[in-house]
Amino acid sequence: MYPTYRTSLTFFLLLFWSTANAQVASKSDEKSFRAYDVEISKWMVAEATADTSSDHELAVIELARLYTELASDPRIVLSPTLNQYRVKLRGRLMKILRELEIRITRKLMPFDRSTSDRLQSALERHLAAGADFTGGARHFLAPRAGAGMPDYGPHLVALIQRTIAPEFWDINGGPGVIVYYPPLRLLVVRATSQVHGRIRNLNNMLH
């Protein structure tokens, strides 16, 4: 038995964003506050009014990209305006996360909901963990991140299920669940705090 089992999500952003995305842009390339405002408004409206799963997914991906861009903008340290934009984005993404957690609390199977819903919510959780950029988020970055690199996601799933409490996972009759989403190279894990910690340690070792 695994005590204190809780419904929660831990996830790893796999091979998706290059670390170059965190590099500071030159002064001449800095985005204007107005440009940020326009983009945020555009994609928030798109997320709220999306008619299809793919449109909704695209909108959330763009909101996530903007969040990361804002967090890495050097001006955010001294700019109340940029911080306001960041908080606004985080609030929207947190709402998506809460919706996912409600579904899991109701014990819906992962495939009872659209891929779009699950991808969006998991990605948001990654962003929420990295609210200050210099902290949580980077602990979830997998090795060899970058566009055009091989997709090691399925291999990581197999490694986790084989080496970290094998009897805990659903494939062996346990309560633990791992769901991998190739479009975002994203791994979502439902497990106990202890198992989450062991997976996090594995991810750090693979960096």
C-alpha positions, 0 to 999 in steps of 0.5 A: 500500500502507498500511504497518503495517496493524493490526486496531483500532477507533476510533469516534465516539459520534454524536448520542447523549448530550447534553453536558448529561449531563456536568453536575454534579447538585445535592447533593440529586440525588446518587445514593446509593452503595447505589443505584449498587451495586444498579443495577450489580449488576442490569445486570451480571446482565442482561448475563451472562444475556441470552437475546436480542440486544436484551436484551444490547444494553440491558444494555450500554447501561445499564452504559455509562450508569452508567459515564458517570454515575459518571465525572461524579459529583463525589464520585468524586475522593475516594471509593474506593467510587465508584472501585471501582464505576467500575473494576468497570464498566470491567472488564466493558466491557473484556471485551466489547471483547476479544471483539470484537477477537478476532472481528476478528482472525479476520477475520470480516466485520462482519455475521457477528455480531449488531448487538448484539455489535458495538454493545456492544463499540464503545460499550465502547471509547468508555468505556475511552478516557474512563476518567478522563472528563477526556480521551479520551472527549470527543475522540470526541464528535461535533457537535450531540449530543443527543436528537431531533437529525437523524442525520448518521451516514450523511453522515459515513461518506460524507464520510470515504470520499470525502475521507480516503484514498478508495482505502483503504476496502473499497468501493474494494477496500481493507482499511479498514472503516467500520460505522455503527449507527443505534440508537446513532448509533455509527461503528466504524472499522477502519483504520491509525493514520494513517487513524485520526488523520485521521478524529480530526482531521476529527471535531475540526473538526466540533465 
